[in-house]
């Protein structure tokens, strides 16, 4: 009988010890599971906060108008994240067929409240692009940066020439492409890209002018801050970019950027010397753009290219001074009749 009681007590003691171990393991396991769940939740929350989002603003052009400079300057703003490369989604069929999921995958990761911006200057002159962007987001904000169309054309040619020469391929001199029988060749593609009024007309068939902000590219080069402040207002961004974000680099000949103690200049292709073009040919080009420029100014309700107008007037005066007596003295260069053309 005594042995039976002792055996029963021993069994109970063993069962109690085993139960304590089980309870301890359950408590430890629950704590680990809770910590793992909390970690997963935190990770999931962080992942959901930072996402690739479709752009709320697009820089649509113009090619060689200063789109890269504008993008980099907007990227100074803490509420802006930019796509680093030109996406060419709306103007390249192979990309467009892949759909918005592919387009979104090209965008940077952003936090809620940040604005995603992409730039593809080829959009501006592509007829199919305005409707495609509208179908994605009718409320999107569009930025168009323009510069003097004659200067833009020469810069456009210079880039193509540089690319061809770097691949050891020949390329025609600019005047051979620009002139045909000593007259401006309207079929030259670089010339067509400078006819801003024709391309803008297609955009205005789809978007109201209030959704298109025109940036003065020539002013952006001379003094970036005022143009950036206008862009901030257009994009409903709080004013965060200041004059202290820019400094003039005398070696490069243009403004560089300062942010958080780090400076950044545009790559070596920016500010590249232009290909040669005779004064007479440039004069013809200026006169050719006189009417298109006037139409563009009337469409946007603003005037541009004033520094280039003055330069063109000086060129015209010098040419007329040395011209033969039979040469007409009242030919216009670019926008010589400024008072009758500038839009107030």
DAFENFEN-V324177 format. One line per field, one symbol per residue. psi: psi as a letter, one per 20 degrees, with the letter a starting at -180 (. if undefined). A space follows every 50 residues. Layout:
psi = ???
This chain:
psi = gghgghhghgghgghgghhggghghggghhggggggggggggggggghho rpqqqiqpoiarpkikggggghhhihphjppqphqphlgijoghghhirh ggghiiqrpqqpiqpppqpoiihgjohigghggghgnijqpppopqrphg hgghhggggggghghhjlqqqqqghhhhqoljqpoiiphhghijmhhggh hhhiigqqhijopppohhhhggnhghhhgghgghjkqqohprhiiqqpoh ghjrqrqppkjqqpqrriipjppqqqpqhghhgggghhigghggggghgi krqrkhghgghhggggggghhjrqhipqikqqpemgmghihpp.
